């Protein structure tokens, strides 16, 4: 069969696209070796999970009979590859360009600091695991939670990424949490501050913004947004507190939206499903929606339930 396109036409198409790379736009960068590798970052998350949860995630790369030797190899290998990605990431997000020697020294410093914090990260993750088993009657074991719960995957990835975020590592923390977002539907910005015993139930559609502050023993259900009230200021809002503070022992049920940097949800408060909150709530409060009017249709006959008052969110003190 005769080709529908000639070699000259193919060459012309290729040349026109390559020539388009020389226009100096943000999308025109062509040096693939000077940027962090997204697929390598995803592999690093897998390796870090093997370090955080030893024995839960198999590694077929190393045939070592002594488990401690195997863990040592994994830790050293992960350190090596993470350090390389940090080195590449340090070229972003700063007005002052670093020399290769400066980036090498800084990437080693950050990587050493990060790995020294892993025992502390694991301490927090252990509390998240306990909160999940305690809070979910459907959970049968710790093994089930670690291996299958999207909430634990998202929280673990967040806690790892957060430590790089506080070290001011550009790009990598967001690549890590966005990978967890794509896998779980849970979007936790690495800049958020989250205390111990954090429990996500179901999880799909949860959003936690960059400047959110969440205390201890907080439980969050699917579809919850802890977000900014408005982003119309754009880059002018960068670095400002745009997201709420959630105090200790708060439960937030499905579909609730809590917005604004000045919004504080007091301790021991319950936020009901589908509520929309843009102001602070006192401690020891239950916030819920009033029942809306229901309508039923049966065999063509229209019937209404008892009419109930419709309105905005309301709350009462326990």
N, C-alpha and C positions, 0 to 999 in steps of 0.2 A: 504494500500500500504506500502510495506516495505521501511524503510528509506534508502536513498542512502549513508548516512554517519552515523557512529556510534558515541556514546557519547565519547568514548575514542579518536576518531579522532578530534572531536570538541574541547575537552579539550587540545589536543596536539597543535592545531592551536592557541587557545587562549594563551597558555603558551608561545609558541614561539614568539608571538607578544609582550606580556608583558615583557618577558626576554629582548627583543630588546630595551625596554625603558631604560635599565640600562647601556647603552654604553657611557653616558656622552656627547652626541652631543647637538648641539643647538636646535634640534627638539625634544629632549627627555624630556623636562620639563613636569611634570605631575601634578603640584599643581595648579589647576584651580582657587583657591581662592586667589592667590597672584598676579594675573594679572588683569588689567582693563578688564571689560566685554564689548565686542564690541556691543552686543545687548542692553546693558544698556546705552551705549553712544548714540546709535541711538534713544533710548527713551528720553534721555536728550535733544537731538536736537529738538525733537517734543515739549518737555516742554518749551524749550527756545524760540521756535517760538510762543508759546502761550503768553509768557511774552513780546516778541518784538512786536507782532501784537495782542494786546488784543481785543477779540471779533471776530477775524477772524477764529480761529481754536477751535472747540468745545472740551470740556472736559466733558465726561460723568461720571468721577470718583467722582466728588464732587457735592452734591446736596445742594447748598447754594444759597439763594435768593438774598442776597446782593452781587452785582458784585465785590465790593472792597474786601469783605471778601473772595470771591472765588479766586481773583487774589492773595491775601495774602497767601492763602493755597498753591496755585501753586508755588509761589515764594519760600516759606519756604521748600516745598517738593523738589523742584529742587535744592535748596542750599544744602540740606542734601545729596542727591544722587550724586551731582557733587563733593562735598567735599570728599565723599568716593572714587570716581574714581580717583581724584587727589592724594589722599593718596596712592592708589595702584600704580599709575603711577610714583610717585617720587622715586620708587625703581629702575627705569630704567634710563639709559643715564648719570649716574654719576659714577666716579671712587671711590668716597667716599660714603661708605654705611651709611645711616642715621638710627638712632634708631627710634623705633615706636613713642616715645614721640616727637622727632624732626620732624618726618613726620606729626604727628597730628597737631603740631603748625604751620608748614609751609603750610599744606593743608588748614587750616582755614584762614591763612593770605592771601593766593592766592585767595581763594573763596570770601572772603570779598572784596578784591580789584577788582575782576572780576565783582561782582554784583554792586559795586559802579560805574563801568564804563558803565553799561548798558544804562543809559540815553545818554551818548556820542555815544555809538554804534548806538542807535536808531536815533540820529541826522544824522549820516552818512547814515544810511539806508533810511531815509526819502529823502535825496538828490538823492540816487540811484533810488528810486521810481519815483521822479519827472523827472529825466533824461530819464527813460524808457517811461513814458507817453508822454513826449515831443518828444522823438526820434523815436517812433514807431507809424506810422499812423494806424496800425491795432489794437492798444490798445484802448479798449472802456472805461475802468474805472480803478481806482486804485484797486478795488476789484478783477477784472480779473487778473491784474498783480500779486498781492500778492498770489492769490489762484492757479494760473495756470502757471506762467512764470518760466521756468527752470533757466533763468538768475538770477532772484531775489532770488530763493532758493539757488543757488550756492553762490551768493554774500553775502547774509545774513549769511549763514553757515561760509563762509570765515571770515567775520568780527567778528563773535563770536569766532571762533577758533584762529584768529590772536591775540586776547587779551590774551589768554592762552599761545600762542607761545611766546609773549614778556615777559611773566612771567617765561619763561624757563620750562614750564610743558612738560615733555617728553610724547610722544606717543599719548596723547589724541587729540591735535589739528589735527594731521594727520588722526586719526580715523574719526574725524568729517568731514574734507574736502574730504576724500576718500569716505565717505558715500554719500555726495552730488555729487561727481564724478560718483558714480555708479548709482545714480538716474537721473542725468541730462546729463552726457557725458561731463561736464565741469570740468576741473582739475585745480584748483587754489591752489597753495601751501600756507599753513597758514603763511609762513614766508614772502611772498610778501608784499610790501608796496603799498597801493592803496588809492588815494585821493577820494574826494567827487565827486558826480554826475557820477559814473561809470555805463556805460550802456552796457549790453551784448545783442545783437540781435540774436535770434535763438539759438546760443550757442554751439551746438553739436561739439565736437572735439577741443574745445579751451583748450590750455595749457598755464598756467602762472607759471613760475619757481620761486623757493624759494627766490632768491635775486633780483627779478624784482622790479623796482620802477616805479609806474604809477601815473601820476599827476591827476589833476582835469579835469572833462568834457571830458573824454576819452571814445570813442565808439569802441567796438570790435565786429566783426561778426564771424560767424561759421568757424571752421577749422583753426583759427589763432594760431600760436605758438609764444610765447614770451619765448625763451628758451636759453639754453647754446650752445655755438658754438662747444664745444667738451667736453666730459667727460672721455677722455682716461686717465686722471690723477687719476681717482677714488677718494679714500678717501683723497688724498693730496689736492683736490680742496675744501674740506669741509671748510666752513667759508669764502671763497673768493667770490667776486662778479662775478658771472658767467652769469648773465642774464641782458637784456637791461634795459635802463632807457627810459621811454616814458613820454615826457613832456605834459603840459596842452593842451587841445583842439585838440587832435590827433584822427583821425578816421582811423581804420585799417580794410580793407575789407576782404572778405572771402578768406581763403586759404593762406594768407600771412604768411611768416616765418621771424621773426626778432630775430637774434641770437647774443650772445656775451656780456660779461660783460662790455666791453668798448663801446658798441654801444649805442648812444644817438639819439633818434628821437626828433628833435626840435619841439617847440610849433607850433600849427596851421598847422600841416602837415597832408596830406592825403596819406595813404599807399594803393595802389591799390591791387586788388585781385591777388593771386597766385604769388606775388613777393617774392624774396628771398634776404634778406638784412643782411649783416654782417659788415657793416660800418656805421658810424654816418651820419645822414641826417640833413641838415641845417633847421632852422625854415622856415615856410611859403613855403613849398615845396610840390609838387605833385609827387609821385612816382608811376609808372605804367609799365606794360609790353607792348612792342610793339605787334601789332597783328601778330599772326602766320599765316602761309599759311593754307588755308582751302581747303579740297578736297571733291568733291561731286561725287556720282555715281547714275545715273538715267537710268533705263532700260538697264543696261549693258554698257552704254556709259560713258566713263570716262571724266570728265571735271574738270578743276581747276579754282578757283577764281583767281583774279588778284594777282600776286605774290608780297608779301610784305617782307621787310627785316626782317629776324629773328635775335634775339640777346638777350643780357642780359637785366636786368632791366635798366631803364633810368629815369631821372627826370628833371623837369624844375621848375623854380622859379615863383611863382604867381606874 
